[in-house]
């Protein structure tokens, strides 16, 4: 079995993705083809990951196009597209790691596996102190689910 380094794997994925989203097979992709390609990538990731990754908006895709279209043609050739993919996986030296998919997944998993359960535990202690031992019967998983739901609701409300 051949082992690929991280950069070789990214290269392989980038080449396959570029070929899939170059719908008119002209060797370059426009902003619509880039958006289709990124939607396909996010769809594939969301099917296998334990967290949901929100696909980039059209405005974000346009910003990526402006940033990586180094020759100003309005299209990305493979090398420019490879820069987009490298930035998504945190391998591009110019991109911020906090914008990469591994960082997003890691931070969401941290919240799901540590922060929400700890907040649920603290909430349960408060409920037991306020309402007595009857609150001890509330499953921690239910409280963690509630904490996560309230957090997501707050994020949505704050975004508006």
Secondary structure by P-SEA (a helix, b strand, c coil): cccccaaaaaaaaaaaaaaaacccccccccaaaaaaaaaaaaaaaaacccbbbbcccaaaaaaaaaaacccccccccaaaaaaaaaaaacccccccccccaaaaaaaaaaaaccaaaaaaaaaaaaaaaacccccccccaaaaaaaaaaaaaaaaaaaac
